[in-house]
């Protein structure tokens, strides 16, 4: 009768143990990276600096500065556009930083000779 499980002694082969250790290490690194990213600040400007926005990696607004010359009661739409542009730029910066961090971690994953 054939043995079930396919591995002599019922244990995991050495490569599987290494893979599990790598996965656990990578998970810890990802958790640490996420904490660091949440505390990191990103600054974006619009309108040549008329609007400056600072957000965290957790996407929380830390500060917003509006130059008094950007406030024109007759042209609220321009100020709205500047605010939206600064917010979108800041969010793009966070996404880019997250993507780079995750890409760097995945670059170290070794799956039996296959590198990602």
Secondary structure, DSSP 8 states (H G I E B T S, - for coil): ---SSSSGGG---HHHHHHHHHHHHHHHHHHHHHHHHHH-EEEEEETTTTEEEEEETT--EEEEEE-GGG--TT-HHHHHHHHHHHHHHHHHHHHHHHHHHHHHHHTT-EETTEE-
